Amino acid sequence: MATAYLSLGTNLEDKKRNMITAAGLLVERVGEIFALSNLYETKPWGFESENTFLNAALILETSLDPFALLDATKQIEQDMGRKEKSNGSYKDRIIDIDILMYEDIILETKELTLPHPLMHQRSFVIGPLAEIASALIHPILKKSIGELYLSLPVDC
């Protein structure tokens, strides 16, 4: 079994219900959730929208390898109504599930980069993760998630 750290985000329809549904499907298909952050309401990042986001982070234990986990999260997104992942341009979405870290694996492929390459630059990602895993060490930056969160500028 491996420990994975995920980020969840939604800004369409019943956002709280979307988060609950995504968490339930992760338990059903991926593994056991050990910690779930509070829900944070945030402004869209990287694009303009009238819809605010709900964001959260969770820790789960899974028997899936990183690529199988990625496939499972993509399938959950599709099953919940997400049409496609962002390709550099962001837009409103019913659910977004990102793998932030998987154990302390460092990986860079066309399909998956671990740890998530932008996680330490986004307060809506690192803040919820810091709530539940502040002592976790980023395997590349060699700083704790709590330290990375505290070092972010106020406006990001």
Backbone as JSON Lines, residues from 0, in Angstrom:
{"i":0,"aa":"M","n":[0.85,-1.19,0.0],"ca":[0.0,0.0,0.0],"c":[0.88,1.25,0.0]}
{"i":1,"aa":"A","n":[0.4,2.27,-0.68],"ca":[1.14,3.52,-0.79],"c":[0.26,4.67,-0.34]}
{"i":2,"aa":"T","n":[0.91,5.75,0.09],"ca":[0.19,6.95,0.5],"c":[0.26,7.97,-0.63]}
{"i":3,"aa":"A","n":[-0.9,8.47,-1.01],"ca":[-1.0,9.48,-2.05],"c":[-1.7,10.71,-1.49]}
{"i":4,"aa":"Y","n":[-1.33,11.86,-2.02],"ca":[-1.86,13.15,-1.59],"c":[-2.53,13.78,-2.81]}
{"i":5,"aa":"L","n":[-3.82,14.07,-2.68],"ca":[-4.6,14.57,-3.81],"c":[-5.21,15.93,-3.51]}
{"i":6,"aa":"S","n":[-5.47,16.66,-4.58],"ca":[-6.17,17.94,-4.5],"c":[-7.48,17.8,-5.26]}
{"i":7,"aa":"L","n":[-8.55,18.34,-4.68],"ca":[-9.86,18.34,-5.33],"c":[-10.32,19.78,-5.51]}
{"i":8,"aa":"G","n":[-10.94,20.05,-6.65],"ca":[-11.48,21.38,-6.9],"c":[-12.72,21.3,-7.76]}
{"i":9,"aa":"T","n":[-13.66,22.22,-7.54],"ca":[-14.9,22.28,-8.31],"c":[-15.43,23.71,-8.29]}
{"i":10,"aa":"N","n":[-16.02,24.14,-9.42],"ca":[-16.66,25.45,-9.4],"c":[-17.96,25.47,-10.2]}
{"i":11,"aa":"L","n":[-18.56,24.33,-10.41],"ca":[-19.84,24.26,-11.12],"c":[-20.88,23.49,-10.31]}
{"i":12,"aa":"E","n":[-22.13,23.85,-10.54],"ca":[-23.28,23.16,-9.96],"c":[-23.23,23.14,-8.43]}
{"i":13,"aa":"D","n":[-23.6,22.04,-7.82],"ca":[-23.6,21.91,-6.37],"c":[-22.19,21.51,-5.93]}
{"i":14,"aa":"K","n":[-21.39,22.5,-5.63],"ca":[-19.96,22.28,-5.38],"c":[-19.7,21.37,-4.18]}
{"i":15,"aa":"K","n":[-20.44,21.55,-3.12],"ca":[-20.24,20.69,-1.95],"c":[-20.59,19.25,-2.28]}
{"i":16,"aa":"R","n":[-21.67,19.05,-3.0],"ca":[-22.06,17.7,-3.41],"c":[-21.0,17.09,-4.33]}
{"i":17,"aa":"N","n":[-20.43,17.9,-5.21],"ca":[-19.36,17.4,-6.1],"c":[-18.18,16.88,-5.29]}
{"i":18,"aa":"M","n":[-17.82,17.59,-4.25],"ca":[-16.68,17.18,-3.42],"c":[-17.01,15.88,-2.69]}
{"i":19,"aa":"I","n":[-18.21,15.78,-2.16],"ca":[-18.62,14.57,-1.45],"c":[-18.65,13.38,-2.41]}
{"i":20,"aa":"T","n":[-19.19,13.59,-3.6],"ca":[-19.26,12.52,-4.6],"c":[-17.86,12.07,-4.99]}
{"i":21,"aa":"A","n":[-16.96,13.01,-5.26],"ca":[-15.59,12.66,-5.65],"c":[-14.9,11.87,-4.55]}
{"i":22,"aa":"A","n":[-15.05,12.32,-3.31],"ca":[-14.42,11.6,-2.19],"c":[-15.0,10.19,-2.07]}
{"i":23,"aa":"G","n":[-16.29,10.06,-2.22],"ca":[-16.93,8.74,-2.16],"c":[-16.44,7.81,-3.26]}
{"i":24,"aa":"L","n":[-16.3,8.33,-4.46],"ca":[-15.81,7.52,-5.57],"c":[-14.34,7.14,-5.38]}
{"i":25,"aa":"L","n":[-13.57,8.03,-4.79],"ca":[-12.17,7.69,-4.5],"c":[-12.1,6.53,-3.51]}
{"i":26,"aa":"V","n":[-12.94,6.56,-2.48],"ca":[-12.97,5.47,-1.51],"c":[-13.4,4.17,-2.2]}
{"i":27,"aa":"E","n":[-14.42,4.26,-3.02],"ca":[-14.96,3.08,-3.7],"c":[-13.97,2.46,-4.68]}
{"i":28,"aa":"R","n":[-13.2,3.3,-5.39],"ca":[-12.38,2.81,-6.5],"c":[-10.87,2.83,-6.26]}
{"i":29,"aa":"V","n":[-10.42,3.63,-5.3],"ca":[-8.98,3.88,-5.2],"c":[-8.38,3.4,-3.89]}
{"i":30,"aa":"G","n":[-8.99,3.75,-2.77],"ca":[-8.41,3.38,-1.49],"c":[-9.08,4.1,-0.34]}
{"i":31,"aa":"E","n":[-8.48,3.95,0.83],"ca":[-9.04,4.52,2.05],"c":[-8.52,5.93,2.3]}
{"i":32,"aa":"I","n":[-9.44,6.86,2.56],"ca":[-9.06,8.24,2.89],"c":[-8.71,8.31,4.37]}
{"i":33,"aa":"F","n":[-7.51,8.82,4.66],"ca":[-7.06,8.95,6.05],"c":[-7.24,10.36,6.59]}
{"i":34,"aa":"A","n":[-7.23,11.34,5.71],"ca":[-7.42,12.73,6.15],"c":[-8.03,13.51,4.99]}
{"i":35,"aa":"L","n":[-8.93,14.41,5.35],"ca":[-9.57,15.29,4.38],"c":[-9.58,16.68,4.98]}
{"i":36,"aa":"S","n":[-9.07,17.64,4.23],"ca":[-9.02,19.02,4.73],"c":[-10.43,19.61,4.76]}
{"i":37,"aa":"N","n":[-10.52,20.77,5.34],"ca":[-11.73,21.57,5.22],"c":[-11.91,21.96,3.76]}
{"i":38,"aa":"L","n":[-13.09,22.45,3.43],"ca":[-13.35,22.98,2.09],"c":[-13.02,24.47,2.1]}
{"i":39,"aa":"Y","n":[-12.31,24.91,1.09],"ca":[-11.9,26.31,0.99],"c":[-12.52,26.93,-0.24]}
{"i":40,"aa":"E","n":[-13.19,28.07,-0.06],"ca":[-13.73,28.8,-1.2],"c":[-12.65,29.73,-1.72]}
{"i":41,"aa":"T","n":[-12.36,29.62,-3.01],"ca":[-11.27,30.4,-3.61],"c":[-11.71,30.99,-4.95]}
{"i":42,"aa":"K","n":[-10.99,32.01,-5.36],"ca":[-11.22,32.61,-6.67],"c":[-10.57,31.75,-7.74]}
{"i":43,"aa":"P","n":[-11.1,31.8,-8.98],"ca":[-10.46,31.07,-10.06],"c":[-9.01,31.52,-10.23]}
{"i":44,"aa":"W","n":[-8.16,30.6,-10.63],"ca":[-6.74,30.87,-10.83],"c":[-6.41,30.56,-12.28]}
{"i":45,"aa":"G","n":[-5.84,31.53,-12.99],"ca":[-5.41,31.3,-14.37],"c":[-6.46,31.57,-15.42]}
{"i":46,"aa":"F","n":[-7.67,31.97,-14.98],"ca":[-8.73,32.31,-15.92],"c":[-9.8,33.11,-15.21]}
{"i":47,"aa":"E","n":[-10.66,33.76,-15.99],"ca":[-11.75,34.56,-15.44],"c":[-13.03,33.73,-15.39]}
{"i":48,"aa":"S","n":[-13.74,33.81,-14.28],"ca":[-15.03,33.14,-14.15],"c":[-15.81,33.82,-13.04]}
{"i":49,"aa":"E","n":[-17.12,33.79,-13.17],"ca":[-18.0,34.3,-12.11],"c":[-18.15,33.28,-10.98]}
{"i":50,"aa":"N","n":[-17.72,32.04,-11.22],"ca":[-17.9,30.95,-10.28],"c":[-16.67,30.78,-9.39]}
{"i":51,"aa":"T","n":[-16.87,30.86,-8.08],"ca":[-15.77,30.58,-7.17],"c":[-15.58,29.06,-7.07]}
{"i":52,"aa":"F","n":[-14.44,28.67,-6.58],"ca":[-14.11,27.26,-6.42],"c":[-14.29,26.82,-4.97]}
{"i":53,"aa":"L","n":[-14.51,25.54,-4.79],"ca":[-14.28,24.86,-3.52],"c":[-13.07,23.98,-3.77]}
{"i":54,"aa":"N","n":[-12.11,24.05,-2.86],"ca":[-10.89,23.25,-2.94],"c":[-10.68,22.49,-1.65]}
{"i":55,"aa":"A","n":[-10.05,21.34,-1.76],"ca":[-9.71,20.53,-0.59],"c":[-8.52,19.65,-0.96]}
{"i":56,"aa":"A","n":[-7.93,19.05,0.06],"ca":[-6.86,18.07,-0.15],"c":[-7.19,16.85,0.69]}
{"i":57,"aa":"L","n":[-6.67,15.72,0.26],"ca":[-6.88,14.51,1.04],"c":[-5.66,13.6,0.96]}
{"i":58,"aa":"I","n":[-5.57,12.75,1.96],"ca":[-4.52,11.73,2.02],"c":[-5.23,10.4,1.92]}
{"i":59,"aa":"L","n":[-4.75,9.55,1.03],"ca":[-5.35,8.23,0.95],"c":[-4.28,7.16,0.81]}
{"i":60,"aa":"E","n":[-4.67,5.97,1.21],"ca":[-3.81,4.81,1.06],"c":[-4.38,3.99,-0.09]}
{"i":61,"aa":"T","n":[-3.52,3.59,-1.02],"ca":[-3.98,2.89,-2.2],"c":[-3.03,1.76,-2.59]}
{"i":62,"aa":"S","n":[-3.57,0.76,-3.23],"ca":[-2.75,-0.31,-3.78],"c":[-2.42,-0.03,-5.24]}
{"i":63,"aa":"L","n":[-2.97,1.03,-5.79],"ca":[-2.72,1.4,-7.18],"c":[-1.35,2.06,-7.33]}
{"i":64,"aa":"D","n":[-0.68,1.79,-8.44],"ca":[0.56,2.5,-8.73],"c":[0.2,3.9,-9.22]}
{"i":65,"aa":"P","n":[1.16,4.81,-9.36],"ca":[0.81,6.19,-9.75],"c":[0.04,6.31,-11.06]}
{"i":66,"aa":"F","n":[0.37,5.48,-12.05],"ca":[-0.33,5.57,-13.34],"c":[-1.74,5.02,-13.27]}
{"i":67,"aa":"A","n":[-1.93,3.95,-12.52],"ca":[-3.29,3.42,-12.32],"c":[-4.12,4.41,-11.51]}
{"i":68,"aa":"L","n":[-3.5,5.07,-10.55],"ca":[-4.19,6.11,-9.77],"c":[-4.61,7.25,-10.68]}
{"i":69,"aa":"L","n":[-3.71,7.67,-11.57],"ca":[-4.05,8.73,-12.52],"c":[-5.23,8.31,-13.39]}
{"i":70,"aa":"D","n":[-5.2,7.09,-13.9],"ca":[-6.31,6.59,-14.71],"c":[-7.62,6.58,-13.92]}
{"i":71,"aa":"A","n":[-7.55,6.16,-12.68],"ca":[-8.75,6.12,-11.84],"c":[-9.31,7.51,-11.59]}
{"i":72,"aa":"T","n":[-8.44,8.48,-11.31],"ca":[-8.92,9.85,-11.06],"c":[-9.51,10.46,-12.33]}
{"i":73,"aa":"K","n":[-8.91,10.19,-13.47],"ca":[-9.47,10.68,-14.74],"c":[-10.85,10.07,-15.0]}
{"i":74,"aa":"Q","n":[-10.99,8.79,-14.69],"ca":[-12.28,8.13,-14.9],"c":[-13.35,8.7,-13.97]}
{"i":75,"aa":"I","n":[-12.98,8.99,-12.73],"ca":[-13.93,9.61,-11.81],"c":[-14.35,10.97,-12.34]}
{"i":76,"aa":"E","n":[-13.4,11.77,-12.81],"ca":[-13.73,13.08,-13.39],"c":[-14.72,12.92,-14.54]}
{"i":77,"aa":"Q","n":[-14.45,11.99,-15.44],"ca":[-15.34,11.76,-16.59],"c":[-16.71,11.29,-16.13]}
{"i":78,"aa":"D","n":[-16.74,10.36,-15.18],"ca":[-18.01,9.84,-14.69],"c":[-18.85,10.92,-14.02]}
{"i":79,"aa":"M","n":[-18.18,11.92,-13.47],"ca":[-18.91,13.03,-12.83],"c":[-19.3,14.12,-13.82]}
{"i":80,"aa":"G","n":[-18.87,13.99,-15.08],"ca":[-19.29,14.94,-16.1],"c":[-18.21,15.85,-16.64]}
{"i":81,"aa":"R","n":[-16.99,15.64,-16.24],"ca":[-15.91,16.47,-16.77],"c":[-15.6,16.01,-18.19]}
{"i":82,"aa":"K","n":[-15.53,16.97,-19.09],"ca":[-15.33,16.65,-20.5],"c":[-13.86,16.4,-20.82]}
{"i":83,"aa":"E","n":[-12.97,17.25,-20.34],"ca":[-11.55,17.11,-20.66],"c":[-10.7,17.81,-19.62]}
{"i":84,"aa":"K","n":[-9.45,17.39,-19.48],"ca":[-8.5,18.04,-18.6],"c":[-7.99,19.3,-19.28]}
{"i":85,"aa":"S","n":[-7.51,20.26,-18.5],"ca":[-6.95,21.49,-19.03],"c":[-5.64,21.18,-19.76]}
{"i":86,"aa":"N","n":[-5.46,21.84,-20.88],"ca":[-4.21,21.71,-21.63],"c":[-3.5,23.07,-21.63]}
{"i":87,"aa":"G","n":[-3.28,23.62,-20.46],"ca":[-2.64,24.93,-20.38],"c":[-3.62,26.08,-20.31]}
{"i":88,"aa":"S","n":[-4.86,25.86,-20.74],"ca":[-5.88,26.9,-20.6],"c":[-6.94,26.35,-19.64]}
{"i":89,"aa":"Y","n":[-7.26,27.14,-18.64],"ca":[-8.16,26.69,-17.59],"c":[-9.57,27.16,-17.85]}
{"i":90,"aa":"K","n":[-10.54,26.4,-17.36],"ca":[-11.94,26.77,-17.5],"c":[-12.74,26.16,-16.36]}
{"i":91,"aa":"D","n":[-14.0,26.57,-16.27],"ca":[-14.89,26.03,-15.24],"c":[-14.92,24.51,-15.35]}
{"i":92,"aa":"R","n":[-15.08,23.86,-14.17],"ca":[-15.11,22.39,-14.18],"c":[-15.92,21.87,-13.01]}
{"i":93,"aa":"I","n":[-16.58,20.76,-13.29],"ca":[-17.41,20.13,-12.27],"c":[-16.54,19.47,-11.2]}
{"i":94,"aa":"I","n":[-15.39,18.93,-11.62],"ca":[-14.45,18.35,-10.65],"c":[-13.07,18.3,-11.28]}
{"i":95,"aa":"D","n":[-12.09,18.51,-10.45],"ca":[-10.69,18.38,-10.85],"c":[-10.0,17.62,-9.74]}
{"i":96,"aa":"I","n":[-9.36,16.53,-10.09],"ca":[-8.63,15.73,-9.11],"c":[-7.18,15.65,-9.58]}
{"i":97,"aa":"D","n":[-6.28,16.19,-8.79],"ca":[-4.86,16.18,-9.13],"c":[-4.09,15.36,-8.11]}
{"i":98,"aa":"I","n":[-3.16,14.58,-8.6],"ca":[-2.24,13.87,-7.72],"c":[-1.12,14.84,-7.39]}
{"i":99,"aa":"L","n":[-1.0,15.2,-6.13],"ca":[0.04,16.13,-5.7],"c":[1.35,15.41,-5.44]}
{"i":100,"aa":"M","n":[1.26,14.34,-4.67],"ca":[2.43,13.53,-4.35],"c":[1.99,12.08,-4.2]}
{"i":101,"aa":"Y","n":[2.92,11.18,-4.46],"ca":[2.7,9.76,-4.27],"c":[3.94,9.25,-3.57]}
{"i":102,"aa":"E","n":[3.77,8.95,-2.25],"ca":[4.94,8.64,-1.41],"c":[5.94,9.78,-1.6]}
{"i":103,"aa":"D","n":[7.22,9.45,-1.78],"ca":[8.21,10.49,-2.07],"c":[8.8,10.31,-3.47]}
{"i":104,"aa":"I","n":[7.98,9.74,-4.35],"ca":[8.41,9.46,-5.72],"c":[8.59,10.76,-6.5]}
{"i":105,"aa":"I","n":[9.69,10.82,-7.25],"ca":[9.94,11.89,-8.2],"c":[9.83,11.26,-9.58]}
{"i":106,"aa":"L","n":[8.95,11.81,-10.41],"ca":[8.65,11.2,-11.7],"c":[8.31,12.29,-12.7]}
{"i":107,"aa":"E","n":[8.81,12.15,-13.92],"ca":[8.44,13.1,-14.96],"c":[8.27,12.35,-16.27]}
{"i":108,"aa":"T","n":[7.0,12.18,-16.65],"ca":[6.66,11.54,-17.91],"c":[5.67,12.44,-18.63]}
{"i":109,"aa":"K","n":[5.33,12.06,-19.85],"ca":[4.33,12.82,-20.61],"c":[2.98,12.81,-19.9]}
{"i":110,"aa":"E","n":[2.66,11.69,-19.25],"ca":[1.35,11.54,-18.6],"c":[1.29,12.1,-17.19]}
{"i":111,"aa":"L","n":[2.4,12.03,-16.47],"ca":[2.34,12.33,-15.04],"c":[3.68,12.87,-14.54]}
{"i":112,"aa":"T","n":[3.61,13.96,-13.78],"ca":[4.78,14.52,-13.12],"c":[4.51,14.54,-11.62]}
{"i":113,"aa":"L","n":[5.43,13.96,-10.87],"ca":[5.34,13.91,-9.41],"c":[6.63,14.41,-8.79]}
{"i":114,"aa":"P","n":[6.54,15.21,-7.75],"ca":[5.3,15.83,-7.26],"c":[4.72,16.79,-8.3]}
{"i":115,"aa":"H","n":[3.47,17.17,-8.09],"ca":[2.8,18.09,-9.01],"c":[3.68,19.32,-9.17]}
{"i":116,"aa":"P","n":[4.01,19.7,-10.4],"ca":[5.0,20.75,-10.62],"c":[4.61,22.15,-10.17]}
{"i":117,"aa":"L","n":[3.32,22.43,-9.98],"ca":[2.89,23.77,-9.58],"c":[2.29,23.84,-8.19]}
{"i":118,"aa":"M","n":[2.27,22.72,-7.49],"ca":[1.56,22.69,-6.2],"c":[2.08,23.72,-5.22]}
{"i":119,"aa":"H","n":[3.37,23.95,-5.18],"ca":[3.97,24.87,-4.2],"c":[3.78,26.33,-4.57]}
{"i":120,"aa":"Q","n":[3.18,26.59,-5.75],"ca":[2.94,27.97,-6.2],"c":[1.47,28.37,-6.06]}
{"i":121,"aa":"R","n":[0.64,27.48,-5.59],"ca":[-0.8,27.72,-5.55],"c":[-1.32,27.57,-4.13]}
{"i":122,"aa":"S","n":[-1.76,28.68,-3.56],"ca":[-2.25,28.62,-2.17],"c":[-3.5,27.75,-2.04]}
{"i":123,"aa":"F","n":[-4.34,27.69,-3.08],"ca":[-5.55,26.89,-3.01],"c":[-5.24,25.39,-3.03]}
{"i":124,"aa":"V","n":[-4.02,25.03,-3.37],"ca":[-3.58,23.64,-3.33],"c":[-2.77,23.37,-2.06]}
{"i":125,"aa":"I","n":[-1.76,24.19,-1.84],"ca":[-0.83,23.93,-0.73],"c":[-1.46,24.25,0.62]}
{"i":126,"aa":"G","n":[-2.39,25.19,0.67],"ca":[-3.07,25.53,1.93],"c":[-3.85,24.36,2.51]}
{"i":127,"aa":"P","n":[-4.77,23.77,1.73],"ca":[-5.49,22.6,2.25],"c":[-4.55,21.43,2.58]}
{"i":128,"aa":"L","n":[-3.51,21.24,1.76],"ca":[-2.57,20.15,2.05],"c":[-1.81,20.43,3.34]}
{"i":129,"aa":"A","n":[-1.44,21.68,3.57],"ca":[-0.73,22.04,4.81],"c":[-1.6,21.78,6.03]}
{"i":130,"aa":"E","n":[-2.91,21.91,5.89],"ca":[-3.82,21.65,7.01],"c":[-3.72,20.2,7.49]}
{"i":131,"aa":"I","n":[-3.54,19.27,6.55],"ca":[-3.57,17.84,6.9],"c":[-2.21,17.15,6.84]}
{"i":132,"aa":"A","n":[-1.2,17.84,6.27],"ca":[0.11,17.2,6.12],"c":[1.23,18.23,6.17]}
{"i":133,"aa":"S","n":[1.19,19.1,7.16],"ca":[2.16,20.22,7.2],"c":[3.61,19.75,7.35]}
{"i":134,"aa":"A","n":[3.83,18.62,7.97],"ca":[5.21,18.13,8.17],"c":[5.74,17.32,6.98]}
{"i":135,"aa":"L","n":[4.88,17.0,6.02],"ca":[5.3,16.25,4.85],"c":[6.38,17.01,4.09]}
{"i":136,"aa":"I","n":[7.44,16.33,3.71],"ca":[8.56,16.97,3.01],"c":[8.39,16.8,1.5]}
{"i":137,"aa":"H","n":[8.47,17.92,0.79],"ca":[8.45,17.91,-0.67],"c":[9.76,17.28,-1.13]}
{"i":138,"aa":"P","n":[9.72,16.19,-1.91],"ca":[10.94,15.46,-2.22],"c":[11.95,16.18,-3.11]}
{"i":139,"aa":"I","n":[11.54,17.21,-3.8],"ca":[12.47,17.97,-4.63],"c":[12.93,19.23,-3.91]}
{"i":140,"aa":"L","n":[12.0,19.97,-3.33],"ca":[12.33,21.24,-2.69],"c":[12.92,21.07,-1.3]}
{"i":141,"aa":"K","n":[12.75,19.87,-0.71],"ca":[13.31,19.53,0.6],"c":[12.82,20.47,1.7]}
{"i":142,"aa":"K","n":[11.59,20.94,1.56],"ca":[10.94,21.77,2.59],"c":[9.61,21.12,2.92]}
{"i":143,"aa":"S","n":[9.14,21.4,4.14],"ca":[7.84,20.85,4.52],"c":[6.73,21.59,3.79]}
{"i":144,"aa":"I","n":[5.59,20.94,3.68],"ca":[4.42,21.56,3.06],"c":[4.03,22.81,3.84]}
{"i":145,"aa":"G","n":[4.13,22.75,5.16],"ca":[3.84,23.93,5.98],"c":[4.78,25.09,5.66]}
{"i":146,"aa":"E","n":[6.06,24.8,5.52],"ca":[7.03,25.86,5.16],"c":[6.72,26.44,3.78]}
{"i":147,"aa":"L","n":[6.39,25.59,2.83],"ca":[6.07,26.06,1.49],"c":[4.83,26.95,1.5]}
{"i":148,"aa":"Y","n":[3.84,26.56,2.3],"ca":[2.62,27.38,2.39],"c":[2.93,28.74,3.01]}
{"i":149,"aa":"L","n":[3.7,28.75,4.07],"ca":[4.02,30.04,4.72],"c":[4.89,30.94,3.87]}
{"i":150,"aa":"S","n":[5.61,30.37,2.92],"ca":[6.49,31.18,2.07],"c":[5.79,31.76,0.85]}
{"i":151,"aa":"L","n":[4.52,31.39,0.63],"ca":[3.79,31.91,-0.53],"c":[3.44,33.38,-0.36]}
{"i":152,"aa":"P","n":[3.49,34.16,-1.45],"ca":[2.97,35.53,-1.38],"c":[1.48,35.48,-1.05]}
{"i":153,"aa":"V","n":[0.97,36.54,-0.46],"ca":[-0.42,36.59,-0.01],"c":[-1.41,36.44,-1.16]}
{"i":154,"aa":"D","n":[-1.08,36.9,-2.34],"ca":[-2.05,36.99,-3.45],"c":[-2.02,35.81,-4.41]}
{"i":155,"aa":"C","n":[-1.45,34.67,-4.04],"ca":[-1.44,33.59,-5.04],"c":[-2.24,32.42,-4.64]}
